[in-house]
Amino acid sequence: MSNGIPITAANFESEVLQSPVPVLVEFWAVWCGPCRMMASLLDELAQEYAGKIKVGKINADEEPQLVERHGIASVPVMVLYHQGELIRQKSGAQPKPVIESLFKDLVGG
């Protein structure tokens, strides 16, 4: 899986809700083929937009309370938080331009 910041119920508030930059969170699972396909893309985005966005990963199997809280029915799902609010969401494996469209208006570039 990608090197995104592991997000758990314990650190969700500090890593996501209190983040000074937008946070792109992927809900994923080890057994999910499309999630594996997204891993390198998310790593690439994390490097390309370092300091402008934060990329986090929530293991859906290990964080059922976060899955329920977000109403996640399948993985992968990309969720964008900005200033403590969930502002956009996209389900399924997506190409880079679609993922970038979730946050690009917030960071420029």
N, C-alpha and C positions, 0 to 999 in steps of 0.2 A: 504494500500500500504506500501511498505517498508520504512525504515527510511533513504534512500539515500538522498543526498543533493538535494533539489529542484533546478533545473537549469532552468533559464529563459533567454530571450533575453538580459535582463539587466545585468545578472551576468555571462553569458556564457564565455566571454573573461577572466574574473578574475578566475572563478572556474575551467574552462576547459582548455582554451588555454594557460594560464599562470601557470598552476599547475606544481609544481616541481616533482610530481609523475604521473604515468599513470592514466587516468581517464576512467572508464567504465561507459558509459551513457546508460540508458535504456529509449527509447521512449515508453510510455505507455498511457493507457486511463482507466478511471474509469470503463467503461462498458466492458472492455476486460477481459474475463475469463482467457486466458493464461497469461496475465499480472499479475493477482492476484496470479496465481500459481508460478510465478517467484519472487514475493515479498520476501518471507522468504528465498529463496536461495540467493538473492542479499544481504539481511541483513547478512546472514551467511558469505558470501564472504567479505563483508565490515568489519566484525569483525575479521575474520581469517587473512586478509591481511591489517589490520589497519597500517597506516604509509607507506605501500608499494604501495597501490593503493587508489584511491578515487572512490566511487560509487555515481553517480548522476542520477537523474530522471527528464525527460522532459515530462510533461503532453502534449500529442500531441494535445488535444482539446484546451488547453490554450495558446499554443506556435506555432501557424500556420507558423510563419516566420521561425522558426528553423526546422520545419517539411519540409517546402519547400526547405530550404537551403541544407538539407541533402537528399532530394529526397525520403523521407519516404512514402511508399504506404500503409503499414499495420503495426500493432503493435502486439506484442512487437518486438523491434529491439534493439540489443546491439551494441553500437558503442564504439570503443576504440580509445582514443586520447593519444598521447605520444609526448612530446616536441612541443605542439601546432599543431600537425598534426593528421588527421584522418588516422589511419593505418590499422584497421580491423573492420569488421562489420559482424553480424550474425543475421538473421531474425528468428522469431518464438521462442516459449518456448523451452528451451534446458536443458539437464541435466548438473549438476555441472561440470563434466570434460570438456565438450565442452566450457562452459563459461570460465573456468580457462585457457583453451588452448589459449584464445584470448590474455591473458596478462602474463601467467606464465613464458615465456621465458624472459620477461623484469624484473621480480622481483625475480626469483629464487624460491626455496622452493617447 
